[in-house]
Amino acid sequence: LYQIQLGLQTHMSKFFYNIAIAIPLRQAFTYHSNQHIAPGTRVAIKFGKTNKLGIVIEVIKNTDIKTKPIHMVLDDLPVFSKTELKIFQWASDYYLHPIGEVLSSFLPTNLRKIKNTFEVETSKGFKKNIEKDFEFKTILNSEQIEAVGFLKKLNGFIPTLLFGVTGSGKTEVYIRCIFEQLLNNKSVLVLAPEIALTPQLESRVKDQFGHLVGIYHSKMTPSARYKAWKKFRSGEIKVIIGTRSAVMMPAPKLGLIIVDEEHDASFKQQEGFKFSARDIAIKRAQIIKIPIILGSATPSLRTLKLVEERKFKTISLTKRVTQKSPPKFSILDINEVKLISGLA
């Protein structure tokens, strides 16, 4: 009788999971385990004759197919939330790319190997440390004040174009919007198109918010990226500034996404998993129901069309903060001119 009961318990404790593997096949693979595993957790599995890293994307009640056991659970906590998995599934369907490779694209390099484990670190928690009487480094002009007032009122999924001419002070508007999120104990994701622009943006934002700001881009070492990833995930860093690879950085209380220079082609990944970080950012904001600000002096035609259709809101900055006039352009007829440089 004891052996029968033991057998029943063993049978009842078999759980089935669909697992994504970073291979060029547009499907997940079913494995089983005798323990509960939360979706978003990394596991080690046997795939063919090799050991592979997989990510649990779904718990299933039962299956008619013969399944292999999960060899090892690698994480104390899931590396991705259920909401993030939902966005990844959307990206896989939208861009017609294997789900395993999509997940791997946004996994820190340090977590792409079976031997590495994502461990829970002792954290002081996500606490408020910004006060309402916080001092800003610059004074806003009337247009910037109006833009900040407009953007502060955004609630829920409301994509908004911040249409500002070059030198109009969009970064200062971003800083005020970030401040409002920090007051509400929320985190902020700021995307910049190129690494060359990231230090400038980081410098201004970090000058205001200090240790609460981190960066994330492909030119950083894997260990530095992993460190920033973990700090943003835990809430120790509340503002992350990064390039397209940062678009799915996990955060406990994400309250706002900012896409600076939203028109820039650098937001499009051209190798491997081909995607637009701008579009994934918009989808992420939609799913978690938060505002997203798209800043540009030369908005993309797609964004302008959505503004025209009233699917996006818009606010404009028409004056340069220095009060200087923009540079003048002259058209030169070079049809009869002998060129010694440039385009012939």
N, C-alpha and C positions, 0 to 999 in steps of 0.2 A: 504493500500500500504506500509506504514511504517513497519507494522508487517511482511509482506512478504519479504521486503528487509532485515529486521533484521534476519529473518529465513534463508535466503540465505547466509548472512554473517556468521552466526553461523555454517551452514553446510560447507561452504567453508573453515572455519578455523579449521576443524577437521583434525588432522595429525595422521598418523599411524606409530607405531614404533615396531620393534622387540626388545624384552628385554630379556637379559640373567639373570637367577636367579640361585643362588648357591644351586641347588638340583640335585640329580643323574638322570637326564633325558637329553638325548642328543638332545635338541632342544631349540629354543627360543620361546617366547610367545608374541603375538601381542596385544598391548594396544593402546589407542588413547588419544590425548590431544588437547586442543585448542591453544597451544602455540608451537613455534618452539623449539626443543630440540636437541642440537648437540650430535652426536654419542660420546660415552665415558662418558656421564653424568650419575650420579647415580640418581635414582628415587625411590619413595615409591609407592608400588602397593598393591592391594588386590589380593591374590592368595589363592583360596579356601576360608577358613574362617579366614585366618591369614594375617597380614600385612608382606610384604617381601621387602627386598632391591633388586633392580634390576639395571642393567646397560644397557643403550640404546646402541645397537650394529649396528643398521641399521634403516634408514628411508625408509618406503615403501609408494608407491603412493596410493594404495587402497587395500582393502581386502573384501572378500565375507563373512567372518566369523563375528559373533557378538563379539564385543570387549568391554572390561571394560575400564574405564578412568584411567589415571595415577593420583594417589592421590596427589603427591607432587614432585616437582623438588628440589633436595637437594644441588646442586652445582652451584656456580657462573660461573665456567669454567669446561669443561670436565676433569675428572681425568686421562683419557687415550686418546691419539691422534688416528686419523684414522689409522695411520701406525702401532701403537702398537696394535690396535684391529685386524689388518690384521695378525700380528704375533701370537696373541692369537688364532685366528681362525685356523691358520696353526697348532699350537700346539694341539688344540682340535682334528683336523682331524688326525694328525700324531700319536698321542698317544691314540686315540680313547677314549677321556675323555670329559664329558659334558662341554660345553663352559662356563656355569655359574660358575662351580667349578674352571675352569682354571683361569678365571678373578679374582675370589675371592682369589685364592692362591697368587696373586701378588698385592693384595690390602692391604695397611697398616691396621693393626687391628683396628685402630681408625676410619677407614672409612667403616667398615663392619657392622655398626649399623645405623639404620634409623635416630636416634636422632642426630648424628654427621654430621656436614656440612663442606665441603671443601670450605673455603673462600679464595678469592684473597687477598694476603698480599701486602702491599706497598713495592716495591723493588727498589733498586737503578739501577737495570738493569744489563745486562750482559756486563760488561766493561773489557777492557784489563787492567791488572795491573801487567803484567810480561814484563820485558824488555829484549832485546837481550843480554845485558851485565850482565845478571843474573849470580851470582857466584854459582858454584857447590861445594859440600863438598868434593868430591873425584876426582881424576884424572883417566881417563880411560887408559887402555893399548891398544895396537895396534888392538887386536881382537875386543875389545869392540867398538873402534872407527869405525872399518869396519862394525860391525853389526849395529851401529846407523846410519851410512851413508846409508846402504842398506835399513833399515826400514823407514828412513825419506822420501825415494823416493816413498814409496807405496802410491797409489792413487786409490780410489774406492774400490770395494770389492775384496780384495786380502788376503786370509787366509795364514798366514806365521808361520812356526814352528821356534821358537828360541831354537835351540838344544844346550843346554849348560851343561857341566859337573857340578857336585856339587861344589860350591865355585867359579864358573867362573864369577860371577858378573852380573847375569841376571837382578837383581833389578836396578843396575845402568844404564843398557841399557833402562829398562822401564822408569826410571826417565827422561832420555834425550828425549825419545819418547813423554812422557807426556808434557814436556817443549815445544816441537814443536807444540803440539796441543793448548797449552795455548797461545802461541804467535799468533796463528791464531784464537784466541777467541773461541776455541772449548772446549768441556768437554770430560772427559775420564772415562770409566767404567773399574775398575780393579777387577777381580774375583779371590778369593783365596779359596782353597778347604775346609779349616777347620778354625774354630774360633780361635784355638790356634795359627795359623799362621798369622791371621789378625793383631794383635797388632805389630808384628815385621815388617810386610810390611808397616803398617800405620806409624810406628815410622820413618822409613827411608824416606817415601814419604812426610810425614808431616814436617820432619826436613828440607826439601827443599822448600815446597810450603805452609807451615803454614796453615792459616785459610781457604785456598781454598780446603782443603782436609777434607772429612768426612768418617764415617764408617757406615755400615748397616749389621746387622746379627741378628739371632733369639735370642741371649742371651741378647740383649739390651731391655730396657723397651719399651712397645708400644709407649709411648709418645716420647721417644728418637728416635725411628725408624721413627715415623711420622715427627718429626722435620727435620731429615736428608733427608727424602723423599721430603719434601716441599722445602728445600733449594737447593737440586740438581735439582728439577723440575724448580725452578725459576732462576737458574744460579748463586745463591749466593755461593754455593759450586760447584766447577768445576771438582773435582776429587772425585769419590766415590769408596771406597774399601769395598767389601762385599763378603759374601758367596753366595751360589746358589740362595737364596731368593732375591738377589739384581740384578739378571740378567735382569729384565725388569724395573729397576728404570728409570723413565721418565727424559729426559734431553732436554733442548731447542736446543742445538747444539752439539749433540754427534758426536765426530770426530774419536774416536778410542776405541776399546775394547781390553783388555788384559786379557787372561786367564792363570794365573800362575799355574804350576803343572797340566797341562791339562789332564794328564793321571789318576789323582786321582779319585777313586771311590766315594769320598764324593760329587762330582758334581752331582751325581744321587740321586734324591729324591725317597725314597722307600715307603713312606706312603702317603695316600690320592692321590693327583694328582702325578703320577709317571712320572718323566721327567729327562732329562739330561740338566743341565744348560749350559754345554759346547756346546751342539748341538743347543739349543735355542739361545745362544750367536752368534753362526755362522750364524744361520738363520736371526737374527736381523741385523747383519752386512751386510748380502747379500741384505736384503730388503731396508735398508737405504744407501747402497752402500758406506761403509766405511771399512778401513782395520781392521783386527783382528789378534792379535799376540798370538800364543799358545806357552807358555814356558814350557820346561821340560828337565830334565836330562835323563829321561827314557820315551820317548814318547809312547803313546798308539800304538798298532799295526794298528789300523784304521788310525791314523794320518800318520804313516810311509807309509802305503799303498797309501794314497792320495798324499803324497810327491812323491812316486815312479811313480804314474800315472800323475805327474806334474799338479795336480789340486791344490796343495798347494805349495807355495815357501818355502825355508828353508835357514837359516843362522846359522852357528855353532860357539860356544865358546868352544875351546878344552883345554884351560889352566886355572888353578886356579889363582885367582888374588894374592894370597899369595906366589905364585911360589912353594908351597909345593907339594910333590907328593901325589897322592891319597892313602888312606889306603890299605895295602896289605891283600889279602884274602888267607887263607890256607884251604885245604880240609883235614879233619880228618876222618879216617876210624874208626867208633865206633862199628863195628860188634862184636868185641870180648871184648868190654869195658863195665864194669858194670857202669851204669849211676845212679847218685844220684839226678839229676835234669834234667830239659829239657824234650825233647820228647823221649819216650822209644820205 
